[in-house]
Amino acid sequence: MKLSDIIEEWIKKVLEDEEYVDLQRNELATQFNCVPSQINYVISTRFNTDNGYYVESKRGGGGYIRIRKVDFTKEDYIIHVVNSIGENISNNEAQIFISNLYNNGCITENELKLMKVATNDKVLQLDLVNKDSLRARILKNMLINLI
């Protein structure tokens, strides 16, 4: 297991019992024997609104990073994803959005599989601009129909 995964799991375990967690980056870096930028990386990539978290930070002496689990309804989360997609979406970005929807309990395993297949580059054999545009429209329409 990579260090980033270990740090992520530790933070999630703390959040199971608490409404939010206040972290001090340097203390956490010392605890996990890593550089503070590793903590920043984990927080910015694993604890963002796309993954169902709200992060705020206070800088300076006594500063902290506060992570709070956001309680979205299924519909709220799907609308958030639809609004985040834009006019074009790459295959990689679509796969991440779809996986996050599944991990947050918004879609079933069958819906996950169908969405991944329908938005995959192997299916959308067009030039890049048209492919990413069509993928965005397909994904948005699938999600809107789930609401």
N, C-alpha and C positions, 0 to 999 in steps of 0.2 A: 504494500500500500504506500502511495506517495505521501510526502509530508503535507502537501496541500489537502489531500483527502483526510488525513489525520486531524489537521486543524479544523477543517469544515465539520467533521463528525463531532469534535469536542464542542464547538460552538452550538451545533444543533442539539446536542445532549443537554447543555445548559439551558437552552431555550425551551426544552420540553417541560421544565418545571417553573419557568419564569416568563413573565410577560415580555420582558426585554432583558438584554445583557449589555452592561457597560464594560468595554475593554480598553485597556491601555496597551497601545501597540508595542512599546518597548518591553513591557512586562511579559506580554504574550510571546514576543520574539525570544526572550530569555528562557521562558518556560519550554518552548519547543526547539531551542537551540538553533535559531535561524536569524536571518536579517529582517529588520522591520518591513522592508519592501515585500517580503514573502507574505506577511500578514495582510498588507495592502492588496496584494494580488488575490488572495483568497476572498477577502471581503468584497472586492470590486467585481469578481467574476462569479462568485457563488451566492452572494447575499445582495441581490438587487431586486428591483420591483418585478422584473420578468420571472424571478424565482420565488416571489411572494414575500419579500423582505423590504423593510424601510430602514435605511442607514442614515444616521446623522452624526456629525462630528463636532467637537468643540476643541479648538486649537489652544495652544499655550500651556503654561504650567497647570497641572491638574486636569489637562484636557483628556478627552476620552472619545471612543467611538461607540455609539449606541446602535444596537441592532434589534429591531422589533419585527416579529412575524406579523404580516398583514393578513387579516382575515377577509379575503375576498369571497364573495359568493361565486359559484360556478359561472353565472352569467356575467358578473363584473369582470372576472378574469378573462373570459373569452372576448368580451368587448375590448378590454385593454390590449389583448394580443392583436385583434383585428385592427385597432387604431395604430398599433406599433409597426405593422407590416409595411405600409407605404405602397407605392406603385410597382415596385420591383422587389424581389427577394431571391437571394441565392439558394441553391440546394442546401448548403450547409446551414444557413440561417433558418430555413424552413424546418429542417430536421431538428434543430435545437428548440424552436418554438413548439413543435409537435411533442417532443419528449418532455418538455416542461409542462405542457397541458396534461399529459398522462401522469407525470410525477406529482402534480397538484390535484389529481383526482377529477379533472374536468372531462376527460375522455376515457373510454374503455380501451382494453388492449386491442380489440378488433378495430375500433376507430383509429387507434394509433397506427396499426399496420396498414389500413386502407389509405390514410392520409399520407403516410410515408411513401407508399407505392405511387399514389396519384401525383405526387409533387416531385418525384425522383427524376434526375437528369436522363436516365435510361428511357423513360416514358416520353419526356418532353424533348423530342429531337428537333429543335429549332435553333436559330442563331441565338447567341447569348442574351441580347436585349429582349427579343420576343419571348424567349424561354423564361426569363426572370419575371417578366410582366405577366405572362400567362399563369405561371406558378403562383404569383401573388393573388391573382383573381380567383383561381381555383381554391386556394387555401382559405381566403376570406369567405367565399361562398359556402364552403363546407362548414366553417365555424359559425357563420350566421345562421345556418340551418340547424345547428345544435341548440340554439337558444330557444 
